[in-house]
Each structure stands twice: as C-alpha cells, then as structure tokens.
Amino acid sequence: MGKSKCMPQWKQRNTSRARDLRRRATPAERALWEHLSRCQLGAKFSRQMPVGPFFADFLCRELKLVIESDGISHDRSPDDDARRDARMASGGYCVLRFTNADILGNIEGVVSAIREEVERLRQRRAHP
C-alpha cells in the first residue's frame, strides 16, 4: 500500500522536554494552573506545549491563546520575549504575559484578565 499524498507528515514532539518543564514548574505556574486546569475558565488549557520552536507555559489550542508566566529570567531578555511573541502572533496566536509577582500577588486579577480574553476570542470566532 503506497503513501497518500494528502497524508500529513508526522512531526515528533519533544515530550521529554515538556515533561521536564512541567516537573520544574515555578510556584507561580503551579498557582495559575490551579485556575486554568479542568476548563475552569471555559477553555481547555495544556501546560508546556510546543508552539513552533517554543514551549508555551499554557496553551489553549482552540483559541490559539498562549499564557506566559514571566520570572526573573524574562527581565534579562525582554527583546527575546518580544521576538518570540511576534513569531507566535504571525502564526495567529494571542500571547498574554503575566509576571510571577502578579500571579502570586493578584491571582484573581490575572484569572479575570485571562477569562476576559477567552470571552473576547470566543466572540471574535462567533462573529468574524
């Protein structure tokens, strides 16, 4: 039986890297996951998912929404984050970034901002 020309090529995922990133999650990532898991905000999120060459801290595939939790390492390389966000945006992804301090100090505000973005993206999909 020959290969179908319509068959997409299988692309190996770096699951060991994703697993390691989940295992080494920061306290802020763990706190935010408590609110994003189990579709609590009306959207399914996954942790440490590949988006192109990057790993998104949290990803809603359906809405192409990336949530990033930024620690001190992001303070050292804001240009890298800007390039990464631009690359994701060119692929149709919306990126929301929150500092670890915001997540740990104002989780309600962070969750509210994410919920609003989920609703905005759903509305945009319903009424293009």
C-alpha positions as CSV (number, residue, x, y, z in Angstrom):
1,M,0.0,0.0,0.0
2,G,1.6,3.4,-1.1
3,K,1.7,6.6,0.9
4,S,-1.1,9.0,0.3
5,K,0.0,12.4,-1.0
6,C,-2.6,14.0,1.3
7,M,-1.3,12.4,4.4
8,P,0.4,15.0,6.7
9,Q,3.9,14.3,7.8
10,W,4.1,13.2,11.5
11,K,6.2,15.6,13.5
12,Q,7.9,14.1,16.6
13,R,7.1,16.2,19.7
14,N,9.7,16.8,22.4
15,T,7.6,15.3,25.1
16,S,10.6,14.7,27.4
17,R,11.4,18.4,27.4
18,A,7.7,19.3,28.0
19,R,7.6,16.8,30.9
20,D,10.7,18.2,32.4
21,L,9.3,21.8,32.1
22,R,6.1,20.7,33.9
23,R,8.1,18.9,36.6
24,R,10.2,22.1,37.2
25,A,7.2,24.5,37.2
26,T,7.6,27.6,39.3
27,P,5.3,28.3,42.2
28,A,3.5,30.9,40.0
29,E,3.0,28.4,37.2
30,R,1.6,25.9,39.7
31,A,-0.8,28.5,41.2
32,L,-2.0,29.6,37.8
33,W,-2.5,26.0,36.6
34,E,-4.9,25.5,39.6
35,H,-7.2,28.1,37.8
36,L,-6.6,27.0,34.2
37,S,-6.9,23.3,34.5
38,R,-10.1,21.4,34.1
39,C,-11.6,24.0,31.7
40,Q,-12.5,26.3,34.7
41,L,-12.3,29.4,32.5
42,G,-14.4,28.0,29.8
43,A,-11.5,26.9,27.6
44,K,-9.1,23.8,27.7
45,F,-5.5,24.7,28.5
46,S,-2.5,22.5,28.4
47,R,0.9,23.1,30.1
48,Q,4.3,23.4,28.4
49,M,3.0,22.9,24.8
50,P,5.2,23.4,21.7
51,V,4.2,26.3,19.5
52,G,6.7,26.3,16.6
53,P,10.2,26.2,18.1
54,F,8.9,27.5,21.5
55,F,7.2,26.0,24.5
56,A,4.2,27.9,25.8
57,D,3.7,27.8,29.5
58,F,0.0,27.4,28.9
59,L,-1.8,27.0,25.6
60,C,-5.5,26.9,24.6
61,R,-5.2,25.3,21.1
62,E,-8.8,26.0,20.2
63,L,-8.5,29.8,20.7
64,K,-4.8,30.0,19.9
65,L,-4.2,31.7,23.2
66,V,-0.8,31.5,24.9
67,I,-0.4,32.4,28.6
68,E,3.2,33.1,29.7
69,S,4.3,33.3,33.3
70,D,7.4,35.5,33.4
71,G,10.0,35.2,36.1
72,I,13.3,37.0,36.6
73,S,14.9,35.4,33.6
74,H,12.5,37.3,31.4
75,D,13.6,40.6,32.9
76,R,17.1,39.9,31.5
77,S,15.9,39.3,27.9
78,P,12.8,41.4,27.0
79,D,13.9,41.5,23.4
80,D,13.8,37.7,23.2
81,D,10.3,37.7,24.6
82,A,9.2,40.4,22.0
83,R,10.7,38.3,19.1
84,R,9.0,35.2,20.5
85,D,5.6,37.0,20.8
86,A,5.9,38.4,17.3
87,R,6.7,35.0,15.9
88,M,3.7,33.4,17.7
89,A,1.5,36.4,16.6
90,S,2.5,35.8,13.0
91,G,1.1,32.2,13.4
92,G,-2.2,33.6,14.7
93,Y,-1.6,33.2,18.4
94,C,-2.5,35.7,21.0
95,V,0.0,35.9,23.9
96,L,-0.8,37.2,27.4
97,R,2.2,37.7,29.7
98,F,2.0,38.0,33.5
99,T,4.8,38.4,35.9
100,N,5.3,35.7,38.6
101,A,4.8,38.5,41.2
102,D,1.4,39.5,39.6
103,I,0.3,35.8,39.6
104,L,1.3,35.2,43.2
105,G,0.1,38.6,44.5
106,N,-3.1,39.1,42.4
107,I,-4.2,35.8,41.1
108,E,-7.8,37.0,41.0
109,G,-6.9,39.9,38.7
110,V,-4.8,37.6,36.4
111,V,-7.5,35.0,36.2
112,S,-10.1,37.7,35.4
113,A,-7.9,39.1,32.6
114,I,-7.5,35.6,31.1
115,R,-11.2,35.0,31.4
116,E,-11.9,38.3,29.6
117,E,-9.5,37.3,26.8
118,V,-11.1,33.9,26.4
119,E,-14.5,35.5,26.1
120,R,-13.2,38.1,23.6
121,L,-11.6,35.4,21.4
122,R,-14.8,33.3,21.6
123,Q,-16.8,36.4,20.5
124,R,-14.4,37.1,17.6
125,R,-14.8,33.5,16.4
126,A,-18.6,33.6,16.7
127,H,-18.8,37.0,14.8
128,P,-15.8,37.2,12.4
